[in-house]
Amino acid sequence: MDRSFDRGRTWEQPSVTKINTGGSNHTDACNNRGNLMRACGKASNYPDVACTTWW
């Protein structure tokens, strides 16, 4: 999960959660204080990280 204070120009990553094969998990709750956030993920067999749009 990424959080941005300047509409996505820069961002910080307050939480990283590892999900094991065949499992599921949730990130920790995070107060976005009205700023933009997005979720990102990477499958172990793919080189790239994919992210949702900022919301």
Secondary structure, DSSP 8 states (H G I E B T S, - for coil): -EEESSTTSS-B--------TT----------TT-EEE-EE--TT-SS-EE----
